[in-house]
Amino acid sequence: MEDPLAPPISYTVQYTDCQGKVQSASGTVPAATKPNTLLPAVVTYTLECPVWLSGKVTYKKENPLKPTSPSTKPVGKAKISAIQVTGPKELATGFTDANGGYSLDFDNRGES
């Protein structure tokens, strides 16, 4: 059961497309039901990139003794997928590394 007093977990997904454009998407998920776990979250963003995508996934961990000074931590072993918008066809899937980093290679050239 979820702890109603636990603060939500803030996350950020940073991504770099194949043109070198760096962007990010952020949000929150409710506090996890077990310590040190995150509930599933889906972050969706659209970009025009026919061959690769890379970035990093992080979350803010609050210290109950210092609630005004949360620390940013990497999200390791999170599933990352590149999905064609018009398909929807999965172009590539991978997982973040221990530092929250990911890189997906795929071929979407000539696809709409």
ChimeraX commands (.cxc) that place a marker at each C-alpha (Angstrom):
marker #1 position 0.00,0.00,0.00 radius 0.5
marker #1 position 1.22,3.46,-0.87 radius 0.5
marker #1 position 2.33,5.73,1.96 radius 0.5
marker #1 position 0.05,8.81,1.76 radius 0.5
marker #1 position 2.67,10.94,3.55 radius 0.5
marker #1 position 5.55,10.02,1.23 radius 0.5
marker #1 position 6.37,12.76,-1.30 radius 0.5
marker #1 position 6.03,11.98,-5.01 radius 0.5
marker #1 position 9.20,11.10,-6.90 radius 0.5
marker #1 position 10.34,13.64,-9.50 radius 0.5
marker #1 position 12.11,12.34,-12.61 radius 0.5
marker #1 position 13.79,13.80,-15.67 radius 0.5
marker #1 position 14.46,12.12,-19.00 radius 0.5
marker #1 position 17.13,13.95,-20.98 radius 0.5
marker #1 position 17.59,13.08,-24.63 radius 0.5
marker #1 position 19.79,14.05,-27.53 radius 0.5
marker #1 position 18.49,13.44,-31.03 radius 0.5
marker #1 position 20.58,12.68,-34.10 radius 0.5
marker #1 position 20.78,16.39,-34.99 radius 0.5
marker #1 position 22.45,17.05,-31.62 radius 0.5
marker #1 position 19.39,18.78,-30.13 radius 0.5
marker #1 position 19.24,18.23,-26.34 radius 0.5
marker #1 position 15.86,18.32,-24.63 radius 0.5
marker #1 position 14.26,16.94,-21.50 radius 0.5
marker #1 position 10.91,15.78,-20.22 radius 0.5
marker #1 position 10.06,15.82,-16.51 radius 0.5
marker #1 position 7.25,14.65,-14.28 radius 0.5
marker #1 position 6.39,12.89,-11.07 radius 0.5
marker #1 position 5.19,9.45,-10.02 radius 0.5
marker #1 position 3.59,8.61,-6.67 radius 0.5
marker #1 position 5.86,7.35,-3.90 radius 0.5
marker #1 position 6.72,3.68,-4.31 radius 0.5
marker #1 position 5.09,0.98,-2.26 radius 0.5
marker #1 position 8.47,-0.62,-1.45 radius 0.5
marker #1 position 11.62,1.23,-0.39 radius 0.5
marker #1 position 14.05,2.09,-3.19 radius 0.5
marker #1 position 11.70,1.21,-6.04 radius 0.5
marker #1 position 9.93,3.34,-8.60 radius 0.5
marker #1 position 6.47,2.72,-9.92 radius 0.5
marker #1 position 6.27,2.25,-13.70 radius 0.5
marker #1 position 6.23,5.53,-15.58 radius 0.5
marker #1 position 5.94,6.24,-19.28 radius 0.5
marker #1 position 7.46,9.38,-20.71 radius 0.5
marker #1 position 6.46,10.13,-24.28 radius 0.5
marker #1 position 8.03,12.69,-26.57 radius 0.5
marker #1 position 8.11,13.11,-30.33 radius 0.5
marker #1 position 11.17,13.96,-32.34 radius 0.5
marker #1 position 12.31,13.54,-35.91 radius 0.5
marker #1 position 15.31,11.28,-35.76 radius 0.5
marker #1 position 15.84,8.49,-38.28 radius 0.5
marker #1 position 18.87,6.70,-36.82 radius 0.5
marker #1 position 19.66,7.12,-33.10 radius 0.5
marker #1 position 18.67,8.53,-29.74 radius 0.5
marker #1 position 20.63,8.86,-26.51 radius 0.5
marker #1 position 20.25,10.44,-23.10 radius 0.5
marker #1 position 20.02,9.95,-19.36 radius 0.5
marker #1 position 17.24,9.22,-16.84 radius 0.5
marker #1 position 17.45,10.60,-13.29 radius 0.5
marker #1 position 15.22,11.11,-10.27 radius 0.5
marker #1 position 15.34,13.34,-7.22 radius 0.5
marker #1 position 15.78,11.55,-3.91 radius 0.5
marker #1 position 14.67,13.52,-0.88 radius 0.5
marker #1 position 16.51,13.25,2.40 radius 0.5
marker #1 position 14.02,13.40,5.31 radius 0.5
marker #1 position 16.67,15.20,7.38 radius 0.5
marker #1 position 17.22,17.81,4.62 radius 0.5
marker #1 position 13.89,18.10,2.75 radius 0.5
marker #1 position 15.00,21.26,0.95 radius 0.5
marker #1 position 18.12,19.59,-0.50 radius 0.5
marker #1 position 17.08,16.61,-2.67 radius 0.5
marker #1 position 19.85,14.82,-4.52 radius 0.5
marker #1 position 19.66,13.72,-8.14 radius 0.5
marker #1 position 20.24,10.00,-8.71 radius 0.5
marker #1 position 20.48,7.94,-11.92 radius 0.5
marker #1 position 17.75,5.47,-12.84 radius 0.5
marker #1 position 19.51,2.23,-13.75 radius 0.5
marker #1 position 17.96,-0.73,-15.59 radius 0.5
marker #1 position 14.99,1.28,-16.89 radius 0.5
marker #1 position 13.51,0.10,-20.19 radius 0.5
marker #1 position 13.85,2.64,-23.02 radius 0.5
marker #1 position 12.08,2.20,-26.37 radius 0.5
marker #1 position 12.00,4.15,-29.63 radius 0.5
marker #1 position 8.57,3.72,-31.19 radius 0.5
marker #1 position 7.50,4.99,-34.59 radius 0.5
marker #1 position 4.57,7.37,-34.17 radius 0.5
marker #1 position 2.71,6.35,-37.32 radius 0.5
marker #1 position 3.21,2.59,-36.83 radius 0.5
marker #1 position 3.25,2.26,-33.99 radius 0.5
marker #1 position 6.30,0.13,-34.67 radius 0.5
marker #1 position 9.01,-0.47,-32.07 radius 0.5
marker #1 position 12.28,0.61,-33.68 radius 0.5
marker #1 position 14.65,-0.23,-30.81 radius 0.5
marker #1 position 14.61,-1.18,-27.14 radius 0.5
marker #1 position 17.32,-1.03,-24.51 radius 0.5
marker #1 position 17.93,-0.37,-20.85 radius 0.5
marker #1 position 19.65,2.41,-18.97 radius 0.5
marker #1 position 23.07,1.63,-17.54 radius 0.5
marker #1 position 24.03,2.06,-13.88 radius 0.5
marker #1 position 24.52,5.81,-14.49 radius 0.5
marker #1 position 21.08,6.22,-16.10 radius 0.5
marker #1 position 22.56,6.58,-19.59 radius 0.5
marker #1 position 21.10,5.03,-22.71 radius 0.5
marker #1 position 21.69,4.94,-26.45 radius 0.5
marker #1 position 19.45,3.40,-29.09 radius 0.5
marker #1 position 20.43,2.76,-32.71 radius 0.5
marker #1 position 17.74,2.10,-35.33 radius 0.5
marker #1 position 16.89,2.76,-38.98 radius 0.5
marker #1 position 13.77,4.82,-39.59 radius 0.5
marker #1 position 14.94,6.45,-42.83 radius 0.5
marker #1 position 12.27,6.56,-45.49 radius 0.5
marker #1 position 9.55,5.71,-42.97 radius 0.5
marker #1 position 6.73,8.10,-42.23 radius 0.5
marker link #1:1,2 radius 0.2
marker link #1:2,3 radius 0.2
marker link #1:3,4 radius 0.2
marker link #1:4,5 radius 0.2
marker link #1:5,6 radius 0.2
marker link #1:6,7 radius 0.2
marker link #1:7,8 radius 0.2
marker link #1:8,9 radius 0.2
marker link #1:9,10 radius 0.2
marker link #1:10,11 radius 0.2
marker link #1:11,12 radius 0.2
marker link #1:12,13 radius 0.2
marker link #1:13,14 radius 0.2
marker link #1:14,15 radius 0.2
marker link #1:15,16 radius 0.2
marker link #1:16,17 radius 0.2
marker link #1:17,18 radius 0.2
marker link #1:18,19 radius 0.2
marker link #1:19,20 radius 0.2
marker link #1:20,21 radius 0.2
marker link #1:21,22 radius 0.2
marker link #1:22,23 radius 0.2
marker link #1:23,24 radius 0.2
marker link #1:24,25 radius 0.2
marker link #1:25,26 radius 0.2
marker link #1:26,27 radius 0.2
marker link #1:27,28 radius 0.2
marker link #1:28,29 radius 0.2
marker link #1:29,30 radius 0.2
marker link #1:30,31 radius 0.2
marker link #1:31,32 radius 0.2
marker link #1:32,33 radius 0.2
marker link #1:33,34 radius 0.2
marker link #1:34,35 radius 0.2
marker link #1:35,36 radius 0.2
marker link #1:36,37 radius 0.2
marker link #1:37,38 radius 0.2
marker link #1:38,39 radius 0.2
marker link #1:39,40 radius 0.2
marker link #1:40,41 radius 0.2
marker link #1:41,42 radius 0.2
marker link #1:42,43 radius 0.2
marker link #1:43,44 radius 0.2
marker link #1:44,45 radius 0.2
marker link #1:45,46 radius 0.2
marker link #1:46,47 radius 0.2
marker link #1:47,48 radius 0.2
marker link #1:48,49 radius 0.2
marker link #1:49,50 radius 0.2
marker link #1:50,51 radius 0.2
marker link #1:51,52 radius 0.2
marker link #1:52,53 radius 0.2
marker link #1:53,54 radius 0.2
marker link #1:54,55 radius 0.2
marker link #1:55,56 radius 0.2
marker link #1:56,57 radius 0.2
marker link #1:57,58 radius 0.2
marker link #1:58,59 radius 0.2
marker link #1:59,60 radius 0.2
marker link #1:60,61 radius 0.2
marker link #1:61,62 radius 0.2
marker link #1:62,63 radius 0.2
marker link #1:63,64 radius 0.2
marker link #1:64,65 radius 0.2
marker link #1:65,66 radius 0.2
marker link #1:66,67 radius 0.2
marker link #1:67,68 radius 0.2
marker link #1:68,69 radius 0.2
marker link #1:69,70 radius 0.2
marker link #1:70,71 radius 0.2
marker link #1:71,72 radius 0.2
marker link #1:72,73 radius 0.2
marker link #1:73,74 radius 0.2
marker link #1:74,75 radius 0.2
marker link #1:75,76 radius 0.2
marker link #1:76,77 radius 0.2
marker link #1:77,78 radius 0.2
marker link #1:78,79 radius 0.2
marker link #1:79,80 radius 0.2
marker link #1:80,81 radius 0.2
marker link #1:81,82 radius 0.2
marker link #1:82,83 radius 0.2
marker link #1:83,84 radius 0.2
marker link #1:84,85 radius 0.2
marker link #1:85,86 radius 0.2
marker link #1:86,87 radius 0.2
marker link #1:87,88 radius 0.2
marker link #1:88,89 radius 0.2
marker link #1:89,90 radius 0.2
marker link #1:90,91 radius 0.2
marker link #1:91,92 radius 0.2
marker link #1:92,93 radius 0.2
marker link #1:93,94 radius 0.2
marker link #1:94,95 radius 0.2
marker link #1:95,96 radius 0.2
marker link #1:96,97 radius 0.2
marker link #1:97,98 radius 0.2
marker link #1:98,99 radius 0.2
marker link #1:99,100 radius 0.2
marker link #1:100,101 radius 0.2
marker link #1:101,102 radius 0.2
marker link #1:102,103 radius 0.2
marker link #1:103,104 radius 0.2
marker link #1:104,105 radius 0.2
marker link #1:105,106 radius 0.2
marker link #1:106,107 radius 0.2
marker link #1:107,108 radius 0.2
marker link #1:108,109 radius 0.2
marker link #1:109,110 radius 0.2
marker link #1:110,111 radius 0.2
marker link #1:111,112 radius 0.2
view
